Amino acid sequence: MKTEKIVVDGAADVLFNNNVDYCVGTGRLGLALTEEYLKELKFVQDMIGFSYIRGHGLFSDDAAIYHEYEEDGETKVEYNYTYIDRIFDRFLELGIRPYLELGFMPEQLASGTQTIFYWKGNTTPPKEYKKWTDMVIALLEHLKGRYGEEVVSWPIEVWNEPNLPGFWYKADMEEYFKLFKETFLAIKAYDDRFKVGGPAICGVRDAEWIKGFLDFCKKEGIRPDRITRHHYTVEFPERIGHYDYSKLEDSKMRFENLQSTRDIVDSYEEFNGLPIHLTEFSTSYTPRGVIHDTNINAAYLARQLSGLGDVNEAYSYWTFGDVFEEQGVQNSLFHGGFGMVAAGNIPKPTFWTFYFFKQLKLFGQQCVYRDDNAVIVKGDKGYAGILWNIDEEDRVKELSFDLDGEYTLVTKTVDETNCNPLKLWHDLGEPAYPTKDETELIKSAAWPLVESGVVKADGSASNNECGTTHISVPVRKNGVVYFTLTKRNFTPDRGYDYVKVVEFH
């Protein structure tokens, strides 16, 4: 194996904004009425714990909020919050709050018939903007009445990817700007504590849209509370049967694209420093993107998570689970779904990348080392870090620390050898609908390899000076390794000799 040396300076203070647990994405909100969805979300919340969840379909017909009816020759409007209350109640029980994406259009309020996805979300402007803003404010008022003043802290985003004609009729920029303005002003008039963002674009003509949006806001005297955009990192896919095969784009180029948005926003005196939220990010942008189920996805996203906080206040992975129906109900267990968790609560390798970054955040806030393939933090108990290897030959990371005494090294390894449920599923014959026993077997192959050891500083330290502690950590191809190096408190019981125990015959 190739060896790479890392010298860790415990006094260093390296830029690293780890906001991994701020928000996570979901399919349309109506899916939260299903049992499998809630099981997957509970698993993710128990293991990681995100603060917010963002999904489509808040106003789509399956959520059933908006209704028009005729009475005495007059068209009237009424609202029904039965399903939304049920969904949001469950979210809050699981310790997660809605990131309110305002969309899509109720059919009775829509100006046209264009829809998107298997579940036919309407993507046309409202036929009457006053009815749209009335619906938005009525919902916010209802939510405040039900959940209290905390609702004003729930982030709001106006629409989703209006720069794509499928998501917004003809990708009409001026019409979207009108939607944003009317919505923003109505919300602020109701309660200006709500934070409202846009334009929620993906990567198509992103610079043109961001600049156009800010020009419009400047002209209208509007200051959005944040800028929102999306971030996907693959080339255009090749479709074979049900599945999409994509090549990963260069990480450096993708980070430069994010920096370009930051630069555009900061070029305006009125908007300099305005927070940017990536309200969706992943590798592939399709729900049949086979890369999502792989170990390389986990390693690539480790690099993304190490750097996304440099210019973005928040970033939300799309999505937490595989209950998702944009292109219809999935055909098989591993189908390239967006989720970090597959059906049956089988964690994919990518799940562990997010889990490791959350553990890193809990361990310590002082980053002492970061490069393209590693991030290390210091805490009260010692050091913790994440090491990854994106599609390269197996490596050994040799790390040295200025420490004295004995330390316990624990590593948790996710790679193609030690944590690869996709391979076991394949070896079993790729059962589309695995039995309960098959599911449990596949799940057993979906957990990191945990190893431990005791390390000591070289030589002896005196006069309060530290020695040097060395550790060697293998990081195989497409692997992600989480490690902790913590002070060992050795307190054996009288007569207990571990060496004698393991060697006694």
C-alpha distance (Angstrom), angle and dihedral (degrees) to the residues before:
residue distance angle dihedral
M1 . . .
K2 3.77 . .
T3 3.81 112.7 .
E4 3.79 124.4 -138.1
K5 3.80 121.3 -171.2
I6 3.80 124.4 -144.7
V7 3.80 122.7 -174.2
V8 3.80 111.3 -159.5
D9 3.79 118.3 -151.0
G10 3.80 107.5 -157.4
A11 3.81 91.1 -158.1
A12 3.81 94.6 55.3
D13 3.79 121.7 112.1
V14 3.81 109.9 -157.7
L15 3.82 126.4 -177.4
F16 3.81 109.3 -101.8
N17 3.79 122.4 144.7
N18 3.79 106.5 -170.7
N19 3.80 108.9 -168.2
V20 3.80 95.1 150.9
D21 3.81 95.2 137.9
Y22 3.81 100.0 48.2
C23 3.81 99.0 98.5
V24 3.80 142.2 -10.4
G25 3.79 130.8 -165.5
T26 3.78 132.2 -120.3
G27 3.76 139.4 -175.4
R28 3.77 117.5 -100.0
L29 3.77 113.4 -35.2
G30 3.80 92.8 -117.2
L31 3.81 89.4 71.4
A32 3.81 87.8 71.1
L33 3.80 86.7 77.4
T34 3.82 89.4 71.9
E35 3.81 127.1 88.6
E36 3.82 98.8 -132.0
Y37 3.81 91.3 51.4
L38 3.81 92.1 53.9
K39 3.80 92.5 46.1
E40 3.81 90.7 54.2
L41 3.80 92.7 45.6
K42 3.80 92.1 49.4
F43 3.81 90.2 51.3
V44 3.80 91.6 50.7
Q45 3.79 92.5 46.2
D46 3.79 93.3 47.3
M47 3.81 91.9 49.9
I48 3.82 102.8 34.9
G49 3.80 111.1 5.1
F50 3.81 115.2 -146.9
S51 3.80 121.7 -157.7
Y52 3.82 98.7 -143.6
I53 3.79 139.2 22.7
R54 3.81 125.0 -154.4
G55 3.79 126.7 -164.1
H56 3.79 143.1 153.1
G57 3.76 129.2 -105.6
L58 3.80 104.0 51.9
F59 3.81 90.2 142.9
S60 3.81 98.5 24.8
D61 3.79 117.1 121.7
D62 3.80 95.9 -105.0
A63 3.83 87.9 64.7
A64 3.82 85.9 51.8
I65 3.82 99.7 -152.0
Y66 3.82 101.9 134.9
H67 3.81 124.2 59.1
E68 3.80 132.8 167.0
Y69 3.80 122.7 -163.6
E70 3.78 137.9 173.4
E71 3.79 121.0 -115.7
D72 3.79 125.9 168.8
G73 3.80 89.5 -13.8
E74 3.79 92.4 -54.6
T75 3.83 128.5 112.5
K76 3.78 110.1 -127.4
V77 3.80 133.6 -178.2
E78 3.79 131.6 -136.4
Y79 3.80 132.5 175.0
N80 3.79 130.1 -137.4
Y81 3.82 118.4 -160.2
T82 3.81 98.8 174.6
Y83 3.81 96.4 112.4
I84 3.80 97.7 34.8
D85 3.80 90.5 52.4
R86 3.79 90.4 49.9
I87 3.81 91.4 49.4
F88 3.80 97.3 44.3
D89 3.81 92.6 43.3
R90 3.79 88.9 57.8
F91 3.80 92.5 45.7
L92 3.79 91.4 54.7
E93 3.81 91.5 46.5
L94 3.81 86.9 56.9
G95 3.80 92.1 50.1
I96 3.81 98.0 -107.0
R97 3.81 131.2 114.7
P98 3.81 130.1 -150.5
Y99 3.78 120.9 -99.7
L100 3.79 94.2 -151.2
E101 3.80 112.3 -131.5
L102 3.79 105.0 -174.0
G103 3.79 106.7 -137.5
F104 2.93 172.8 143.9
M105 3.82 115.4 31.5
P106 3.82 121.4 -103.5
E107 3.81 108.0 -121.7
Q108 3.80 93.0 -122.0
L109 3.81 90.9 52.9
A110 3.81 96.8 41.9
S111 3.79 123.4 109.5
G112 3.82 92.1 -148.7
T113 3.78 145.2 16.5
Q114 3.83 101.8 -113.0
T115 3.80 112.0 129.2
I116 3.78 137.1 176.2
F117 3.80 133.8 -147.2
Y118 3.77 134.7 12.6
W119 3.80 88.9 -68.1
K120 3.83 93.5 52.5
G121 3.77 105.4 -124.9
N122 3.81 108.4 -168.7
T123 3.82 111.6 -122.1
T124 3.79 103.4 -173.8
P125 3.82 128.2 106.7
P126 3.80 119.9 -95.6
K127 3.78 117.2 -86.4
E128 3.83 87.3 -135.4
Y129 3.80 119.6 25.5
K130 3.81 92.4 -159.3
K131 3.81 90.3 60.1
W132 3.81 89.4 49.2
T133 3.79 94.8 51.5
D134 3.81 91.1 42.3
M135 3.81 88.4 55.4
V136 3.82 92.3 48.7
I137 3.81 93.8 49.3
A138 3.80 92.8 44.2
L139 3.80 89.3 54.9
L140 3.81 93.5 48.8
E141 3.79 90.0 48.1
H142 3.80 90.5 50.1
L143 3.80 92.4 48.3
K144 3.82 92.3 50.2
G145 3.77 89.8 50.0
R146 3.79 92.2 50.8
Y147 3.81 102.6 37.5
G148 3.78 103.3 22.9
E149 3.77 133.8 -130.3
E150 3.81 93.3 -33.1
V151 3.81 87.0 81.7
V152 3.81 90.9 77.1
S153 3.82 87.5 67.5
W154 3.82 92.8 57.4
P155 3.83 107.8 106.8
I156 3.80 118.5 -119.6
E157 3.80 128.1 -151.8
V158 3.79 124.4 -174.2
W159 3.82 110.5 -129.3
N160 3.81 129.7 -42.8
E161 3.81 129.4 -88.6
P162 3.82 98.8 -23.6
N163 3.81 89.1 173.1
L164 3.82 88.3 74.6
P165 3.82 115.7 76.0
G166 3.79 91.0 -141.1
F167 3.80 91.6 59.8
W168 3.82 97.8 39.0
Y169 3.78 122.5 24.6
K170 3.83 109.1 -94.0
A171 3.83 88.3 -16.1
D172 3.81 84.3 -92.2
M173 3.80 104.5 -169.3
E174 3.80 97.1 -168.0
E175 3.80 92.1 47.9
Y176 3.80 90.6 51.7
F177 3.79 90.8 49.2
K178 3.81 87.9 53.9
L179 3.82 90.2 50.6
F180 3.79 90.7 50.5
K181 3.79 94.2 46.9
E182 3.80 95.6 48.3
T183 3.79 92.0 45.2
F184 3.80 95.3 44.2
L185 3.79 94.6 48.8
A186 3.80 93.3 46.1
I187 3.80 92.7 51.1
K188 3.79 93.8 46.1
A189 3.82 90.8 48.3
Y190 3.80 89.1 52.9
D191 3.82 96.5 45.3
D192 3.79 120.5 -17.7
R193 3.81 91.5 -159.4
F194 3.81 90.2 80.5
K195 3.81 113.1 99.4
V196 3.81 112.3 -135.1
G197 3.81 125.9 -169.5
G198 3.79 142.8 178.2
P199 3.00 175.9 150.2
A200 3.85 89.9 97.7
I201 3.80 93.6 -161.3
C202 3.79 131.0 166.7
G203 3.81 124.4 -141.0
V204 3.82 99.7 -72.3
R205 3.83 111.4 108.5
D206 3.79 86.4 -19.8
A207 3.81 97.3 160.5
E208 3.81 91.6 47.8
W209 3.80 91.8 50.4
I210 3.80 96.5 44.6
K211 3.80 91.7 49.1
G212 3.81 92.6 43.7
F213 3.80 90.8 49.4
L214 3.80 93.3 50.5
D215 3.80 91.9 45.2
F216 3.79 88.9 53.1
C217 3.81 93.3 47.3
K218 3.80 90.9 48.4
K219 3.79 91.6 50.0
E220 3.82 92.2 48.4
G221 3.80 94.7 43.6
I222 3.80 91.9 -117.4
R223 3.79 123.3 144.6
P224 3.81 111.2 -164.0
D225 3.79 113.6 -149.2
R226 3.80 92.0 -129.1
I227 3.77 142.4 -4.6
T228 3.80 115.6 -118.3
R229 3.79 129.5 -161.1
H230 3.81 141.0 148.2
H231 3.79 132.5 -112.1
Y232 3.83 125.6 -154.5
T233 3.77 124.0 165.1
V234 3.81 112.4 -157.6
E235 3.77 136.9 91.4
F236 3.81 121.2 -113.0
P237 3.82 106.5 -62.6
E238 3.78 131.2 -120.0
R239 3.81 111.5 -128.7
I240 3.82 115.8 -141.9
G241 3.78 114.6 173.7
H242 3.79 107.3 -47.5
Y243 3.80 94.8 -18.9
D244 3.81 140.7 85.9
Y245 3.81 121.4 -144.0
S246 3.81 115.6 -161.9
K247 3.79 136.8 175.8
L248 3.79 117.9 -131.2
E249 3.77 117.5 -114.0
D250 3.79 123.3 -128.9
S251 3.82 110.0 -80.3
K252 3.79 93.3 -141.2
M253 3.79 91.7 54.9
R254 3.80 91.7 49.2
F255 3.81 92.3 50.4
E256 3.81 88.9 49.5
N257 3.79 88.9 54.7
L258 3.80 89.9 54.7
Q259 3.78 90.3 47.9
S260 3.81 89.4 53.1
T261 3.81 89.9 60.2
R262 3.80 90.4 49.1
D263 3.80 89.5 50.4
I264 3.80 93.1 50.3
V265 3.81 92.5 50.4
D266 3.81 92.6 46.7
S267 3.80 91.9 49.1
Y268 3.82 88.2 73.1
E269 3.77 114.5 78.3
E270 3.81 89.6 -150.2
F271 3.80 94.2 52.9
N272 3.80 103.7 31.2
G273 3.81 109.1 139.6
L274 3.80 94.9 11.5
P275 3.84 108.2 157.1
I276 3.79 118.1 -104.5
H277 3.80 121.0 -147.3
L278 3.80 121.9 -164.7
T279 3.78 95.1 -150.7
E280 3.81 90.5 -176.0
F281 3.79 130.7 25.1
S282 3.78 136.2 157.2
T283 3.79 139.6 123.0
S284 3.82 105.2 -95.2
Y285 3.81 118.3 31.7
T286 3.81 96.0 -149.1
P287 3.83 128.1 84.4
R288 3.81 89.3 -131.8
G289 3.80 94.2 51.9
V290 3.80 101.7 136.1
I291 3.81 92.4 -158.0
H292 3.81 90.0 73.1
D293 3.81 91.9 74.7
T294 3.82 96.1 50.9
N295 3.78 138.8 93.0
I296 3.80 92.8 -121.2
N297 3.81 87.6 61.6
A298 3.80 88.6 58.0
A299 3.81 93.5 48.7
Y300 3.80 94.4 45.1
L301 3.80 91.8 49.8
A302 3.80 90.9 50.4
R303 3.79 87.4 65.1
Q304 3.79 90.1 46.3
L305 3.80 93.3 51.2
S306 3.78 91.1 48.9
G307 3.81 91.3 59.4
L308 3.80 110.6 24.1
G309 3.79 91.6 89.0
D310 3.81 92.7 59.7
V311 3.81 93.8 85.5
N312 3.82 103.8 3.1
E313 3.78 125.7 74.0
A314 3.81 92.3 -154.7
Y315 3.80 140.4 9.9
S316 3.79 129.3 -170.3
Y317 3.81 123.1 -156.2
W318 3.77 115.4 -133.9
T319 3.11 103.0 -111.8
F320 3.83 144.9 3.0
G321 3.83 96.8 -162.6
D322 3.78 145.3 16.4
V323 3.82 97.3 -115.0
F324 3.78 92.7 111.0
E325 3.81 133.3 131.7
E326 3.80 112.1 -175.3
Q327 3.82 91.4 122.6
G328 3.78 95.3 25.7
V329 3.78 134.0 -83.0
Q330 3.79 110.8 -31.5
N331 3.81 118.0 -99.3
S332 3.78 99.9 -145.1
L333 3.81 145.4 12.0
F334 3.82 94.6 -98.7
H335 3.79 105.1 34.2
G336 3.81 103.3 143.3
G337 3.79 93.1 -90.7
F338 3.78 120.0 174.0
G339 3.79 93.4 -119.1
M340 3.78 126.5 110.2
V341 3.82 84.9 -147.4
A342 3.81 125.8 52.4
A343 3.80 126.9 -150.0
G344 3.78 113.7 -64.4
N345 3.82 90.2 34.6
I346 3.79 92.6 -78.2
P347 3.82 105.7 163.6
K348 3.79 112.9 -137.5
P349 3.82 118.5 -143.6
T350 3.81 89.0 -99.2
F351 3.81 89.9 61.3
W352 3.79 89.3 65.1
T353 3.80 92.6 51.9
F354 3.80 88.4 60.1
Y355 3.78 92.2 42.0
F356 3.82 90.9 51.7
F357 3.81 92.9 49.9
K358 3.81 89.9 50.0
Q359 3.81 89.7 50.7
L360 3.80 88.9 49.0
K361 3.80 89.7 53.7
L362 3.79 91.5 50.9
F363 3.82 92.4 47.4
G364 3.79 99.6 56.6
Q365 3.78 144.8 -27.6
Q366 3.82 99.8 -145.1
C367 3.79 110.1 93.3
V368 3.79 109.8 -155.5
Y369 3.81 100.2 173.2
R370 3.79 138.0 21.0
D371 3.79 134.6 163.8
D372 3.81 135.9 149.1
N373 3.80 92.1 -72.2
A374 3.80 106.5 28.2
V375 3.78 145.1 41.0
I376 3.82 124.0 -172.4
V377 3.80 129.5 -174.3
K378 3.79 134.2 -169.5
G379 3.78 124.6 -135.4
D380 3.78 140.7 166.6
K381 3.81 91.9 -81.4
G382 3.80 98.3 45.8
Y383 3.80 130.8 -89.7
A384 3.79 137.7 -24.0
G385 3.77 130.4 -177.2
I386 3.77 148.9 166.6
L387 3.81 122.1 -132.3
W388 3.79 123.9 -172.4
N389 3.78 140.6 -180.0
I390 3.79 119.0 -154.4
D391 3.79 110.0 -153.1
E392 3.81 95.0 -45.6
E393 3.81 130.9 125.8
D394 3.79 116.3 -79.9
R395 3.80 113.2 -71.1
V396 3.79 138.9 -165.5
K397 3.78 116.9 -144.1
E398 3.80 112.1 -151.2
L399 3.80 108.6 -161.6
S400 3.80 126.0 -173.6
F401 3.80 126.4 -162.9
D402 3.80 133.2 -176.5
L403 3.79 98.7 -118.9
D404 3.78 139.5 136.7
G405 3.80 129.5 -142.8
E406 3.79 130.1 4.3
Y407 3.78 125.5 -25.1
T408 3.79 133.7 -174.3
L409 3.80 115.4 -128.9
V410 3.81 116.7 -157.7
T411 3.81 121.4 -179.7
K412 3.79 128.8 -171.4
T413 3.80 111.7 -163.6
V414 3.80 128.6 -161.3
D415 3.79 114.1 -178.0
E416 3.78 142.1 124.3
T417 3.81 91.4 -78.3
N418 3.79 102.9 41.6
C419 3.80 106.8 30.4
N420 3.77 113.0 23.2
P421 3.81 114.8 129.0
L422 3.81 89.9 166.3
K423 3.82 90.9 64.7
L424 3.80 93.9 49.6
W425 3.80 90.5 48.5
H426 3.82 88.4 50.9
D427 3.81 92.4 47.4
L428 3.81 89.6 51.3
G429 3.80 88.9 58.6
E430 3.82 99.1 -92.3
P431 3.83 96.5 -84.1
A432 3.78 106.0 -156.1
Y433 3.79 92.0 -154.7
P434 3.82 106.7 26.2
T435 3.77 120.2 -158.4
K436 3.78 121.1 -115.4
D437 3.81 90.8 -96.8
E438 3.81 92.0 47.9
T439 3.79 90.7 49.0
E440 3.80 91.7 52.2
L441 3.80 90.8 47.6
I442 3.81 92.2 50.9
K443 3.80 90.0 46.4
S444 3.81 90.1 53.6
A445 3.82 88.1 62.1
A446 3.80 92.4 51.5
W447 3.83 100.4 77.0
P448 3.80 130.1 91.0
L449 3.78 122.9 -101.1
V450 3.82 106.9 -111.2
E451 3.80 118.2 -152.7
S452 3.80 132.6 168.5
G453 3.77 142.6 -170.1
V454 3.80 143.7 166.2
V455 3.80 118.9 -111.8
K456 3.79 130.1 -171.6
A457 3.77 134.2 -161.3
D458 3.80 115.7 -99.6
G459 3.81 112.1 -100.1
S460 3.80 119.6 -17.7
A461 3.75 128.4 -55.5
S462 3.80 120.8 -135.4
N463 3.78 137.7 173.6
N464 3.81 88.8 32.9
E465 3.80 91.3 -64.1
C466 3.76 120.3 138.3
G467 3.75 127.6 -124.0
T468 3.79 124.8 -141.7
T469 3.78 121.3 -91.5
H470 3.80 117.8 -159.6
I471 3.78 127.7 -163.8
S472 3.80 130.3 -179.6
V473 3.80 118.5 -151.8
P474 3.81 122.1 -176.0
V475 3.79 113.5 -140.3
R476 3.77 110.2 -172.3
K477 3.78 127.7 -158.5
N478 3.82 111.0 -60.7
G479 3.79 89.2 3.1
V480 3.80 133.1 144.2
V481 3.81 120.0 -163.0
Y482 3.79 127.4 -171.1
F483 3.79 116.5 -162.5
T484 3.78 138.4 -178.8
L485 3.79 125.5 -163.0
T486 3.80 108.4 -167.0
K487 3.79 135.4 168.2
R488 3.81 110.5 -90.0
N489 3.78 118.1 -129.3
F490 3.81 102.6 -164.3
T491 3.84 110.9 -163.6
P492 3.84 109.3 160.5
D493 3.78 119.7 -174.7
R494 3.83 119.1 -113.9
G495 3.80 109.5 -76.8
Y496 3.80 96.2 6.7
D497 3.82 111.9 128.8
Y498 3.82 112.1 177.4
V499 3.82 93.7 -166.4
K500 3.77 91.6 51.8
V501 3.82 90.4 46.2
V502 3.80 94.9 55.7
E503 3.80 94.9 39.4
F504 3.82 98.1 42.1
H505 3.81 115.7 109.9
